[in-house]
Amino acid sequence: QVQLVESGGGLVQPGGSLRLSCAASGFTLDYYAIGWFRQAPGKEREGVSCISSSDGNTYYVDSVKGRFTISKDNGKNTVYLQMNSLKPEDTAVYYCAARASGSSGYGYWGQGTQVTVSS
């Protein structure tokens, strides 16, 4: 069964760092792009970052450029989101999702991990 499991969230002070992990099972990341999304209370879900399966191309929403870095380890079938210089507005539930190569939508989603940035 295809599964995505996020981990690494928690409480951090402004300016701090966290690294989120997205562990995939039931499929290989070699043929899937992985995206990170977040949703804050009362707000719509927002795409944060993604990494492609074929060429490793990365994308970041403007608000996190220079602060967040997405990477993957195909051997561990895991994608990471390194988050530095965190701000209170980064507070949200963070989700990872998988999209098959050549597909337009993300077909698999994890359950999310909470990130809270507060003094």
C-alpha positions in Angstrom: 0.0 0.0 0.0 1.3 3.5 -0.9 2.0 5.6 2.1 3.6 8.9 2.9 4.5 9.7 6.5 5.7 13.1 7.7 7.8 13.7 10.7 10.1 16.4 12.3 7.6 19.0 13.2 7.5 20.7 16.6 7.7 24.0 18.4 10.5 26.4 17.6 11.4 30.0 18.4 11.5 32.6 15.6 14.8 32.4 13.8 15.1 28.7 14.6 15.3 25.7 12.3 13.5 22.4 11.7 14.0 19.6 9.3 10.9 17.8 8.1 11.0 14.3 6.6 8.6 12.5 4.3 9.1 8.8 4.2 7.6 7.0 1.2 6.6 3.3 1.1 4.9 1.2 -1.5 6.5 3.1 -4.4 9.9 4.5 -5.3 10.7 8.2 -5.5 12.6 7.6 -8.7 9.3 8.0 -10.7 7.5 10.5 -8.5 7.7 14.2 -7.8 7.3 15.2 -4.2 5.7 18.4 -3.0 5.5 20.0 0.4 2.3 21.9 1.3 1.1 23.7 4.4 -2.2 24.9 5.8 -2.6 27.3 8.6 -5.9 27.5 10.6 -8.6 29.4 8.6 -6.4 29.5 5.5 -6.2 27.6 2.2 -3.6 25.0 1.6 -0.4 26.5 0.1 2.3 24.9 -2.0 5.6 25.4 -0.4 8.2 23.4 -2.4 8.6 20.5 -4.7 11.3 18.4 -6.3 11.0 16.5 -9.5 11.7 12.8 -10.1 13.6 13.0 -13.3 15.9 16.0 -13.3 15.8 17.0 -9.6 14.4 20.5 -10.5 13.2 22.3 -7.4 10.5 24.9 -6.7 9.9 27.3 -3.8 7.2 29.7 -3.1 8.5 33.2 -2.9 7.9 33.5 0.9 10.4 30.7 1.7 13.1 31.3 -0.9 16.5 31.5 0.7 15.2 30.0 3.9 13.9 26.5 3.0 15.7 23.7 1.1 14.1 20.6 -0.4 16.2 17.5 -1.0 15.7 13.7 -1.4 17.6 10.5 -0.6 16.4 7.9 -3.1 18.2 5.2 -1.2 16.1 5.9 1.9 13.0 6.8 -0.2 12.7 10.0 1.8 12.3 13.7 1.0 13.4 16.4 3.4 12.5 20.0 3.9 15.1 22.0 5.8 13.5 25.1 7.2 15.8 27.8 8.5 15.1 31.3 9.8 11.6 30.3 10.7 9.0 33.0 11.2 5.7 33.0 13.1 3.9 33.1 9.7 5.4 29.7 8.9 3.2 28.1 11.5 1.0 25.5 9.9 0.4 21.8 9.4 2.9 20.6 6.7 2.0 17.9 4.3 4.0 16.0 1.7 2.4 14.6 -1.5 3.5 12.5 -4.4 2.8 13.0 -8.1 3.6 10.4 -10.7 5.9 11.4 -13.6 3.7 12.8 -16.4 0.7 13.3 -14.1 -0.9 16.7 -13.4 -2.1 16.1 -9.9 -0.8 14.8 -6.5 -2.4 11.5 -5.9 -0.9 10.5 -2.6 -0.8 12.6 0.6 0.5 12.2 4.1 -1.3 13.0 7.3 0.8 16.1 8.1 3.1 17.3 10.9 2.6 20.4 13.0 5.1 23.2 12.9 4.7 26.0 15.4 6.9 29.1 15.4 6.5 31.1 18.5 8.3 32.9 21.3 
